[in-house]
Amino acid sequence: MMKNESAFLLAWLGIGGVILLQGITLAASGFLPEELDKFFVKYLYPTFTPTVVLFVAGTVAYGVLNCFFSFARTEPLNAAAAKSLRKDQLTSVEVVHGTTCSHGQT
């Protein structure tokens, strides 16, 4: 895992904690004194939905980018490595020259 990815996941864990605290506070605000309830409804309630939307959008973006870059990280086989594989191992192997081996044929 890269350093930037670790920092991103740590930040996302923090945002998840903020969402959890906001949700618990909003759920419990009805049991608190009326002044606190009004304060939470006035300031905390309007920020809750955008925080959740940001969290979900960031999570989806992270998943898509992680999937995209994991495919980009896989190295294609060179021609010599592709030829050393048995025919039953070759189903669709990309070769450096841009051709595709299919069942041992280029």
The first five atom37 places (N, CA, C, CB, O) and aatype in JSON, in Angstrom:
{
  "aatype": [12, 12, 11, 2, 6, 15, 0, 13, 10, 10, 0, 17, 10, 7, 9, 7, 7, 19, 9, 10, 10, 5, 7, 9, 16, 10, 0, 0, 15, 7, 13, 10, 14, 6, 6, 10, 3, 11, 13, 13, 19, 11, 18, 10, 18, 14, 16, 13, 16, 14, 16, 19, 19, 10, 13, 19, 0, 7, 16, 19, 0, 18, 7, 19, 10, 2, 4, 13, 13, 15, 13, 0, 1, 16, 6, 14, 10, 2, 0, 0, 0, 0, 11, 15, 10, 1, 11, 3, 5, 10, 16, 15, 19, 6, 19, 19, 8, 7, 16, 16, 4, 15, 8, 7, 5, 16],
  "atom_mask": [
    [1, 1, 1, 1, 1],
    [1, 1, 1, 1, 1],
    [1, 1, 1, 1, 1],
    [1, 1, 1, 1, 1],
    [1, 1, 1, 1, 1],
    [1, 1, 1, 1, 1],
    [1, 1, 1, 1, 1],
    [1, 1, 1, 1, 1],
    [1, 1, 1, 1, 1],
    [1, 1, 1, 1, 1],
    [1, 1, 1, 1, 1],
    [1, 1, 1, 1, 1],
    [1, 1, 1, 1, 1],
    [1, 1, 1, 0, 1],
    [1, 1, 1, 1, 1],
    [1, 1, 1, 0, 1],
    [1, 1, 1, 0, 1],
    [1, 1, 1, 1, 1],
    [1, 1, 1, 1, 1],
    [1, 1, 1, 1, 1],
    [1, 1, 1, 1, 1],
    [1, 1, 1, 1, 1],
    [1, 1, 1, 0, 1],
    [1, 1, 1, 1, 1],
    [1, 1, 1, 1, 1],
    [1, 1, 1, 1, 1],
    [1, 1, 1, 1, 1],
    [1, 1, 1, 1, 1],
    [1, 1, 1, 1, 1],
    [1, 1, 1, 0, 1],
    [1, 1, 1, 1, 1],
    [1, 1, 1, 1, 1],
    [1, 1, 1, 1, 1],
    [1, 1, 1, 1, 1],
    [1, 1, 1, 1, 1],
    [1, 1, 1, 1, 1],
    [1, 1, 1, 1, 1],
    [1, 1, 1, 1, 1],
    [1, 1, 1, 1, 1],
    [1, 1, 1, 1, 1],
    [1, 1, 1, 1, 1],
    [1, 1, 1, 1, 1],
    [1, 1, 1, 1, 1],
    [1, 1, 1, 1, 1],
    [1, 1, 1, 1, 1],
    [1, 1, 1, 1, 1],
    [1, 1, 1, 1, 1],
    [1, 1, 1, 1, 1],
    [1, 1, 1, 1, 1],
    [1, 1, 1, 1, 1],
    [1, 1, 1, 1, 1],
    [1, 1, 1, 1, 1],
    [1, 1, 1, 1, 1],
    [1, 1, 1, 1, 1],
    [1, 1, 1, 1, 1],
    [1, 1, 1, 1, 1],
    [1, 1, 1, 1, 1],
    [1, 1, 1, 0, 1],
    [1, 1, 1, 1, 1],
    [1, 1, 1, 1, 1],
    [1, 1, 1, 1, 1],
    [1, 1, 1, 1, 1],
    [1, 1, 1, 0, 1],
    [1, 1, 1, 1, 1],
    [1, 1, 1, 1, 1],
    [1, 1, 1, 1, 1],
    [1, 1, 1, 1, 1],
    [1, 1, 1, 1, 1],
    [1, 1, 1, 1, 1],
    [1, 1, 1, 1, 1],
    [1, 1, 1, 1, 1],
    [1, 1, 1, 1, 1],
    [1, 1, 1, 1, 1],
    [1, 1, 1, 1, 1],
    [1, 1, 1, 1, 1],
    [1, 1, 1, 1, 1],
    [1, 1, 1, 1, 1],
    [1, 1, 1, 1, 1],
    [1, 1, 1, 1, 1],
    [1, 1, 1, 1, 1],
    [1, 1, 1, 1, 1],
    [1, 1, 1, 1, 1],
    [1, 1, 1, 1, 1],
    [1, 1, 1, 1, 1],
    [1, 1, 1, 1, 1],
    [1, 1, 1, 1, 1],
    [1, 1, 1, 1, 1],
    [1, 1, 1, 1, 1],
    [1, 1, 1, 1, 1],
    [1, 1, 1, 1, 1],
    [1, 1, 1, 1, 1],
    [1, 1, 1, 1, 1],
    [1, 1, 1, 1, 1],
    [1, 1, 1, 1, 1],
    [1, 1, 1, 1, 1],
    [1, 1, 1, 1, 1],
    [1, 1, 1, 1, 1],
    [1, 1, 1, 0, 1],
    [1, 1, 1, 1, 1],
    [1, 1, 1, 1, 1],
    [1, 1, 1, 1, 1],
    [1, 1, 1, 1, 1],
    [1, 1, 1, 1, 1],
    [1, 1, 1, 0, 1],
    [1, 1, 1, 1, 1],
    [1, 1, 1, 1, 1]
  ],
  "atom_positions": [
    [[0.85, -1.16, 0.0], [0.0, 0.0, 0.0], [0.9, 1.24, 0.0], [-0.97, -0.01, 1.22], [1.87, 1.31, 0.75]],
    [[0.57, 2.18, -0.84], [1.39, 3.38, -0.96], [1.1, 4.34, 0.19], [1.13, 4.06, -2.31], [0.07, 4.24, 0.86]],
    [[2.03, 5.27, 0.41], [1.9, 6.22, 1.5], [0.67, 7.11, 1.32], [3.17, 7.08, 1.6], [-0.05, 7.37, 2.29]],
    [[0.42, 7.57, 0.1], [-0.75, 8.42, -0.16], [-2.05, 7.66, 0.08], [-0.71, 8.95, -1.59], [-3.02, 8.21, 0.6]],
    [[-2.05, 6.39, -0.29], [-3.24, 5.57, -0.09], [-3.52, 5.38, 1.39], [-3.08, 4.21, -0.79], [-4.67, 5.41, 1.82]],
    [[-2.48, 5.18, 2.17], [-2.64, 5.05, 3.62], [-3.19, 6.32, 4.23], [-1.31, 4.68, 4.28], [-4.06, 6.28, 5.1]],
    [[-2.68, 7.46, 3.78], [-3.17, 8.75, 4.28], [-4.64, 8.96, 3.91], [-2.31, 9.91, 3.73], [-5.43, 9.44, 4.72]],
    [[-4.99, 8.58, 2.68], [-6.38, 8.72, 2.24], [-7.3, 7.85, 3.09], [-6.52, 8.35, 0.76], [-8.36, 8.3, 3.53]],
    [[-6.9, 6.6, 3.31], [-7.74, 5.7, 4.11], [-7.86, 6.17, 5.55], [-7.17, 4.28, 4.07], [-8.91, 6.02, 6.17]],
    [[-6.8, 6.74, 6.09], [-6.85, 7.28, 7.44], [-7.8, 8.48, 7.5], [-5.44, 7.68, 7.91], [-8.57, 8.61, 8.45]],
    [[-7.73, 9.33, 6.5], [-8.66, 10.48, 6.43], [-10.1, 9.99, 6.3], [-8.3, 11.41, 5.24], [-11.02, 10.55, 6.91]],
    [[-10.29, 8.95, 5.5], [-11.66, 8.42, 5.33], [-12.17, 7.77, 6.61], [-11.69, 7.4, 4.18], [-13.36, 7.84, 6.91]],
    [[-11.29, 7.17, 7.35], [-11.67, 6.64, 8.66], [-12.1, 7.77, 9.58], [-10.52, 5.84, 9.28], [-13.07, 7.64, 10.32]],
    [[-11.39, 8.89, 9.53], [-11.76, 10.06, 10.33], [-13.1, 10.63, 9.92], [0.0, 0.0, 0.0], [-13.91, 10.99, 10.78]],
    [[-13.36, 10.72, 8.61], [-14.66, 11.22, 8.14], [-15.77, 10.26, 8.56], [-14.65, 11.41, 6.6], [-16.86, 10.69, 8.93]],
    [[-15.5, 8.97, 8.5], [-16.49, 7.99, 8.96], [-16.8, 8.17, 10.44], [0.0, 0.0, 0.0], [-17.95, 8.05, 10.85]],
    [[-15.77, 8.46, 11.24], [-15.98, 8.74, 12.67], [-16.8, 9.99, 12.89], [0.0, 0.0, 0.0], [-17.66, 10.03, 13.77]],
    [[-16.54, 11.02, 12.08], [-17.33, 12.27, 12.18], [-18.79, 11.98, 11.85], [-16.77, 13.36, 11.22], [-19.69, 12.48, 12.53]],
    [[-19.03, 11.2, 10.81], [-20.41, 10.85, 10.43], [-21.09, 10.08, 11.55], [-20.43, 10.02, 9.12], [-22.26, 10.32, 11.85]],
    [[-20.38, 9.15, 12.15], [-20.93, 8.38, 13.26], [-21.3, 9.3, 14.42], [-19.94, 7.31, 13.73], [-22.39, 9.19, 14.99]],
    [[-20.4, 10.2, 14.78], [-20.69, 11.14, 15.87], [-21.85, 12.07, 15.54], [-19.44, 11.98, 16.2], [-22.7, 12.34, 16.39]],
    [[-21.9, 12.57, 14.3], [-23.01, 13.42, 13.88], [-24.34, 12.65, 13.99], [-22.8, 13.92, 12.44], [-25.33, 13.18, 14.49]],
    [[-24.35, 11.42, 13.51], [-25.58, 10.64, 13.55], [-26.04, 10.36, 14.97], [0.0, 0.0, 0.0], [-27.23, 10.48, 15.27]],
    [[-25.12, 9.99, 15.85], [-25.48, 9.73, 17.25], [-25.98, 11.01, 17.91], [-24.28, 9.17, 18.03], [-26.96, 10.99, 18.65]],
    [[-25.3, 12.12, 17.64], [-25.71, 13.4, 18.22], [-27.09, 13.81, 17.74], [-24.7, 14.49, 17.89], [-27.93, 14.26, 18.53]],
    [[-27.34, 13.67, 16.44], [-28.66, 14.02, 15.92], [-29.75, 13.1, 16.45], [-28.65, 13.98, 14.39], [-30.86, 13.54, 16.72]],
    [[-29.43, 11.82, 16.6], [-30.42, 10.88, 17.13], [-30.73, 11.17, 18.59], [-29.92, 9.44, 16.98], [-31.87, 11.02, 19.04]],
    [[-29.72, 11.59, 19.33], [-29.91, 11.84, 20.76], [-30.38, 13.26, 21.05], [-28.62, 11.59, 21.51], [-30.75, 13.56, 22.19]],
    [[-30.39, 14.13, 20.06], [-30.73, 15.53, 20.33], [-32.17, 15.7, 20.82], [-30.52, 16.36, 19.08], [-32.46, 16.67, 21.52]],
    [[-33.05, 14.81, 20.46], [-34.43, 14.9, 20.93], [-34.56, 14.65, 22.43], [0.0, 0.0, 0.0], [-35.55, 15.07, 23.05]],
    [[-33.59, 13.99, 23.02], [-33.62, 13.7, 24.45], [-32.87, 14.75, 25.27], [-33.04, 12.32, 24.71], [-32.9, 14.71, 26.5]],
    [[-32.21, 15.67, 24.6], [-31.43, 16.71, 25.28], [-32.32, 17.92, 25.57], [-30.2, 17.12, 24.42], [-33.44, 18.0, 25.05]],
    [[-31.84, 18.83, 26.38], [-32.61, 20.06, 26.61], [-32.91, 20.78, 25.29], [-31.85, 21.01, 27.57], [-32.19, 20.64, 24.3]],
    [[-33.99, 21.55, 25.3], [-34.47, 22.19, 24.07], [-33.44, 23.12, 23.44], [-35.73, 22.96, 24.37], [-33.38, 23.22, 22.21]],
    [[-32.64, 23.81, 24.24], [-31.63, 24.72, 23.67], [-30.59, 23.94, 22.86], [-30.93, 25.51, 24.8], [-30.22, 24.36, 21.76]],
    [[-30.13, 22.82, 23.4], [-29.17, 21.99, 22.67], [-29.79, 21.37, 21.42], [-28.63, 20.88, 23.58], [-29.15, 21.28, 20.37]],
    [[-31.04, 20.95, 21.54], [-31.73, 20.38, 20.39], [-31.83, 21.4, 19.27], [-33.14, 19.89, 20.8], [-31.56, 21.06, 18.11]],
    [[-32.2, 22.62, 19.58], [-32.3, 23.67, 18.57], [-30.93, 23.97, 17.96], [-32.9, 24.95, 19.17], [-30.81, 24.2, 16.76]],
    [[-29.89, 23.98, 18.8], [-28.54, 24.24, 18.32], [-28.12, 23.16, 17.32], [-27.55, 24.3, 19.49], [-27.6, 23.48, 16.25]],
    [[-28.33, 21.89, 17.67], [-27.93, 20.79, 16.79], [-28.74, 20.79, 15.49], [-28.09, 19.46, 17.5], [-28.2, 20.53, 14.42]],
    [[-30.02, 21.08, 15.61], [-30.86, 21.11, 14.41], [-30.46, 22.27, 13.5], [-32.36, 21.22, 14.79], [-30.51, 22.16, 12.28]],
    [[-30.06, 23.39, 14.1], [-29.7, 24.56, 13.31], [-28.33, 24.4, 12.63], [-29.69, 25.79, 14.19], [-28.18, 24.79, 11.47]],
    [[-27.35, 23.84, 13.33], [-25.99, 23.8, 12.79], [-25.52, 22.42, 12.33], [-25.05, 24.31, 13.82], [-24.8, 22.31, 11.33]],
    [[-25.9, 21.39, 13.02], [-25.39, 20.05, 12.7], [-26.21, 19.36, 11.62], [-25.36, 19.19, 13.95], [-25.65, 18.71, 10.73]],
    [[-27.53, 19.49, 11.68], [-28.39, 18.81, 10.73], [-28.11, 19.19, 9.28], [-29.83, 19.11, 11.06], [-28.07, 18.3, 8.43]],
    [[-27.91, 20.48, 8.95], [-27.64, 20.83, 7.53], [-26.32, 20.29, 7.0], [-27.66, 22.32, 7.37], [-26.16, 20.16, 5.78]],
    [[-25.37, 19.99, 7.86], [-24.08, 19.49, 7.39], [-24.03, 17.97, 7.31], [-22.97, 19.97, 8.29], [-23.09, 17.41, 6.74]],
    [[-25.02, 17.3, 7.86], [-24.96, 15.83, 7.92], [-25.06, 15.2, 6.53], [-26.08, 15.3, 8.81], [-24.23, 14.36, 6.17]],
    [[-26.06, 15.58, 5.75], [-26.26, 14.98, 4.43], [-25.08, 15.24, 3.49], [-27.54, 15.51, 3.8], [-24.62, 14.31, 2.84]],
    [[-24.57, 16.48, 3.39], [-23.4, 16.68, 2.52], [-22.18, 15.87, 2.96], [-23.03, 18.15, 2.48], [-21.4, 15.42, 2.12]],
    [[-22.01, 15.67, 4.26], [-20.89, 14.86, 4.75], [-21.05, 13.41, 4.31], [-20.79, 14.94, 6.28], [-20.07, 12.79, 3.88]],
    [[-22.25, 12.89, 4.41], [-22.49, 11.5, 3.98], [-22.32, 11.37, 2.47], [-23.91, 11.05, 4.4], [-21.75, 10.38, 2.0]],
    [[-22.81, 12.35, 1.7], [-22.67, 12.31, 0.24], [-21.19, 12.36, -0.14], [-23.44, 13.48, -0.41], [-20.75, 11.63, -1.03]],
    [[-20.42, 13.23, 0.52], [-18.98, 13.3, 0.26], [-18.31, 11.98, 0.58], [-18.35, 14.43, 1.09], [-17.44, 11.52, -0.17]],
    [[-18.69, 11.36, 1.67], [-18.1, 10.08, 2.07], [-18.4, 8.99, 1.04], [-18.63, 9.66, 3.45], [-17.5, 8.25, 0.64]],
    [[-19.65, 8.9, 0.62], [-20.03, 7.86, -0.35], [-19.35, 8.12, -1.7], [-21.57, 7.83, -0.53], [-18.83, 7.18, -2.32]],
    [[-19.34, 9.38, -2.16], [-18.7, 9.7, -3.44], [-17.21, 9.41, -3.39], [-18.95, 11.18, -3.81], [-16.64, 8.88, -4.35]],
    [[-16.58, 9.76, -2.3], [-15.15, 9.48, -2.17], [-14.84, 8.0, -2.11], [0.0, 0.0, 0.0], [-13.84, 7.54, -2.64]],
    [[-15.72, 7.25, -1.45], [-15.53, 5.8, -1.36], [-15.67, 5.15, -2.74], [-16.54, 5.18, -0.38], [-14.88, 4.27, -3.1]],
    [[-16.66, 5.59, -3.5], [-16.85, 5.06, -4.86], [-15.65, 5.43, -5.73], [-18.17, 5.59, -5.49], [-15.13, 4.59, -6.47]],
    [[-15.21, 6.69, -5.65], [-14.06, 7.13, -6.45], [-12.81, 6.33, -6.07], [-13.81, 8.64, -6.26], [-12.03, 5.94, -6.94]],
    [[-12.61, 6.1, -4.78], [-11.46, 5.31, -4.34], [-11.52, 3.89, -4.9], [-11.41, 5.27, -2.8], [-10.51, 3.37, -5.38]],
    [[-12.69, 3.28, -4.85], [-12.84, 1.92, -5.37], [-12.57, 1.84, -6.86], [0.0, 0.0, 0.0], [-11.9, 0.93, -7.33]],
    [[-13.1, 2.8, -7.61], [-12.91, 2.8, -9.07], [-11.44, 3.04, -9.4], [-13.79, 3.88, -9.74], [-10.87, 2.33, -10.23]],
    [[-10.82, 4.03, -8.76], [-9.42, 4.32, -9.04], [-8.51, 3.18, -8.59], [-9.0, 5.61, -8.34], [-7.54, 2.85, -9.27]],
    [[-8.82, 2.58, -7.46], [-8.02, 1.45, -6.99], [-8.1, 0.28, -7.97], [-8.49, 1.01, -5.58], [-7.1, -0.37, -8.26]],
    [[-9.28, 0.02, -8.47], [-9.45, -1.04, -9.46], [-8.71, -0.69, -10.74], [-10.95, -1.27, -9.76], [-8.02, -1.54, -11.31]],
    [[-8.83, 0.54, -11.2], [-8.17, 0.98, -12.43], [-6.66, 0.87, -12.31], [-8.57, 2.41, -12.76], [-6.0, 0.34, -13.21]],
    [[-6.1, 1.36, -11.21], [-4.65, 1.34, -11.06], [-4.12, -0.05, -10.74], [-4.23, 2.29, -9.98], [-2.95, -0.34, -11.01]],
    [[-4.93, -0.92, -10.18], [-4.45, -2.28, -9.95], [-4.3, -3.01, -11.27], [-5.41, -3.06, -9.02], [-3.41, -3.84, -11.43]],
    [[-5.17, -2.71, -12.24], [-5.01, -3.28, -13.58], [-3.81, -2.66, -14.28], [-6.28, -3.08, -14.42], [-3.1, -3.35, -15.02]],
    [[-3.56, -1.39, -14.06], [-2.42, -0.72, -14.69], [-1.1, -1.22, -14.12], [-2.53, 0.8, -14.51], [-0.09, -1.18, -14.81]],
    [[-1.1, -1.69, -12.86], [0.13, -2.16, -12.22], [0.57, -3.53, -12.72], [-0.05, -2.2, -10.74], [1.74, -3.88, -12.61]],
    [[-0.36, -4.31, -13.26], [0.02, -5.64, -13.73], [0.87, -5.49, -14.98], [-1.23, -6.51, -14.0], [0.5, -4.77, -15.91]],
    [[1.98, -6.17, -15.01], [2.9, -6.07, -16.13], [2.55, -7.12, -17.18], [4.37, -6.22, -15.66], [2.3, -8.28, -16.83]],
    [[2.54, -6.73, -18.44], [2.28, -7.73, -19.48], [3.48, -8.66, -19.62], [1.97, -7.05, -20.83], [4.61, -8.3, -19.29]],
    [[3.21, -9.85, -20.12], [4.28, -10.82, -20.34], [5.07, -10.42, -21.58], [3.72, -12.25, -20.5], [4.5, -9.92, -22.55]],
    [[6.36, -10.64, -21.55], [7.13, -10.44, -22.77], [7.01, -11.69, -23.64], [8.63, -10.12, -22.46], [6.48, -12.71, -23.19]],
    [[7.48, -11.61, -24.85], [7.29, -12.7, -25.81], [7.96, -13.99, -25.33], [7.86, -12.31, -27.18], [7.41, -15.08, -25.51]],
    [[9.15, -13.88, -24.72], [9.86, -15.08, -24.26], [9.1, -15.77, -23.14], [11.28, -14.71, -23.78], [9.02, -16.99, -23.11]],
    [[8.53, -14.99, -22.22], [7.77, -15.58, -21.12], [6.49, -16.21, -21.64], [7.46, -14.52, -20.06], [6.07, -17.25, -21.14]],
    [[5.87, -15.59, -22.62], [4.64, -16.15, -23.18], [4.9, -17.48, -23.88], [4.0, -15.16, -24.16], [4.07, -18.38, -23.81]],
    [[6.05, -17.61, -24.55], [6.37, -18.85, -25.26], [6.73, -19.97, -24.3], [7.51, -18.62, -26.22], [6.56, -21.15, -24.63]],
    [[7.23, -19.61, -23.1], [7.63, -20.65, -22.15], [6.43, -21.27, -21.44], [8.59, -20.07, -21.13], [6.57, -22.32, -20.81]],
    [[5.27, -20.66, -21.53], [4.08, -21.22, -20.91], [3.54, -22.37, -21.75], [2.99, -20.14, -20.72], [3.68, -22.39, -22.97]],
    [[2.93, -23.33, -21.08], [2.3, -24.43, -21.81], [1.06, -23.91, -22.52], [1.94, -25.59, -20.85], [0.49, -22.88, -22.14]],
    [[0.65, -24.62, -23.55], [-0.5, -24.19, -24.34], [-1.77, -24.11, -23.5], [-0.72, -25.13, -25.52], [-2.61, -23.24, -23.74]],
    [[-1.93, -24.99, -22.53], [-3.14, -24.97, -21.71], [-3.14, -23.8, -20.73], [-3.29, -26.29, -20.96], [-4.19, -23.45, -20.17]],
    [[-1.98, -23.19, -20.51], [-1.92, -22.03, -19.62], [-2.28, -20.74, -20.36], [-0.52, -21.9, -19.01], [-2.65, -19.75, -19.74]],
    [[-2.17, -20.75, -21.68], [-2.44, -19.55, -22.47], [-3.91, -19.5, -22.86], [-1.54, -19.51, -23.71], [-4.38, -20.33, -23.64]],
    [[-4.6, -18.57, -22.34], [-5.97, -18.36, -22.79], [-6.04, -17.04, -23.54], [-6.95, -18.37, -21.6], [-6.56, -16.98, -24.65]],
    [[-5.54, -16.0, -22.94], [-5.48, -14.7, -23.6], [-4.41, -13.89, -22.9], [-6.86, -13.96, -23.59], [-4.69, -13.18, -21.94]],
    [[-3.18, -14.01, -23.37], [-2.05, -13.38, -22.71], [-1.57, -12.23, -23.58], [-0.9, -14.4, -22.46], [-1.29, -12.4, -24.76]],
    [[-1.48, -11.05, -22.98], [-0.99, -9.88, -23.73], [0.53, -9.94, -23.8], [-1.47, -8.55, -23.06], [1.2, -10.21, -22.8]],
    [[1.05, -9.7, -24.96], [2.49, -9.71, -25.19], [2.94, -8.27, -25.39], [2.87, -10.61, -26.41], [2.15, -7.43, -25.81]],
    [[4.21, -8.0, -25.09], [4.73, -6.63, -25.17], [4.53, -6.03, -26.55], [6.21, -6.62, -24.81], [4.31, -4.82, -26.66]],
    [[4.61, -6.82, -27.59], [4.51, -6.3, -28.94], [3.09, -5.89, -29.32], [5.02, -7.32, -29.92], [2.85, -5.42, -30.43]],
    [[2.15, -6.06, -28.42], [0.78, -5.63, -28.68], [-0.1, -6.71, -29.26], [0.0, 0.0, 0.0], [-1.3, -6.48, -29.45]],
    [[0.44, -7.86, -29.55], [-0.39, -8.95, -30.07], [-0.94, -9.75, -28.9], [0.42, -9.86, -31.05], [-0.47, -9.6, -27.77]],
    [[-1.89, -10.56, -29.15], [-2.47, -11.4, -28.13], [-2.23, -12.86, -28.45], [-3.97, -11.13, -27.98], [-2.48, -13.3, -29.58]],
    [[-1.75, -13.59, -27.49], [-1.57, -15.04, -27.67], [-2.87, -15.72, -27.28], [-0.38, -15.58, -26.82], [-3.42, -15.45, -26.21]],
    [[-3.33, -16.59, -28.11], [-4.52, -17.35, -27.79], [-4.22, -18.81, -28.05], [-5.75, -16.87, -28.61], [-4.07, -19.22, -29.2]],
    [[-4.14, -19.59, -26.99], [-3.81, -21.01, -27.06], [-2.48, -21.25, -27.75], [-4.91, -21.78, -27.77], [-2.35, -22.16, -28.57]],
    [[-1.48, -20.42, -27.43], [-0.15, -20.64, -27.93], [0.1, -20.09, -29.31], [0.0, 0.0, 0.0], [1.22, -20.21, -29.82]],
    [[-0.89, -19.5, -29.95], [-0.69, -18.95, -31.28], [-0.66, -17.43, -31.2], [-1.81, -19.42, -32.25], [-1.43, -16.83, -30.45]],
    [[0.22, -16.8, -31.97], [0.3, -15.34, -31.97], [-0.33, -14.77, -33.21], [1.75, -14.87, -31.87], [-0.36, -13.56, -33.39]]
  ]
}
